[in-house]
């Protein structure tokens, strides 16, 4: 996976897009990873995996029984707040 600084990314965006079609490209800002440029195909895969993850979580919750309102709120807050 290639890594590039943000200024180079700005100056060579077209070239960077072509590279991102083949593999993700990390964009660094102030020497630290800040963003990743990926192809639309890879993005679609991430969305599919996210949907599958939440489907699995819903099935697990259903198999374990329904959660109370408070338990549901606590679970969602733990996800949103890390």
N, C-alpha and C positions, 0 to 999 in steps of 0.2 A: 504494500500500500504506500503510495507516494504522500509526502508531506510537503507543503508549500506555505510560505508566509503570505499574509493578507495583501501586502502591496503587490507581490508577484501575481497573486490571484486576480487582483484588479487589472493589472496590466496585460495579462494573458488569459482572460476569461474564456474566450472561444476555444483555445487550445486545452484549457482546463476541463471544459465541458466534454470535449472529445475523449480525454483521458478518463473522466468519470463514467463514461459509458462502459469502459472496460473494467474498471475497478474503482472503489471509493478513494477519494482524495481528501486528506486532512488539511484544513486551513488553520494555520497558527497565527495568533495575534499576541504580540509581546512575548514571543517565544513559547507560548503554551497553546495546546490544541483548543480551538474555539468553535469550529464547525466542521462538518463533513459533507462533501458534495458527492451525491450518488446518482446513479441513473434512475430514470422513472421506473424501470423494471425492478430494480432493487427496492425502491420505495414501496411499490405495490406488494412485494414479498413481505416487507416489514409490517405493512397494514394487515396482510393475511395472517401472519404469525400473531399479531396483537389480537385479532379477532378470535383466533384459535385459543389463545391464552385465556381470554375472558370467557369463552364458551366453557373451557375446562373448569375455570374457577366457579362458574355458575352451576355446573353439574356437581362439583364437589360440595358446594353449599347446599344444593338441593338434597343430595344424598345424606348430608349431615343434619338435615332439618332446617326449617326456616329460622331466620335470625329475627330477634326483636328489633324494634326501631332503633333503640340505643346501640345494640350490637352492630347493626348495619351502618349507623353513622360513625361509630368508632372504627369499623373496618375501612370505610371510605376515607376517613381522615388519616388513617395510618398510611394508606396508599398515596394520598395527595401530599402528605407531609413527610414522606420518607420514613 
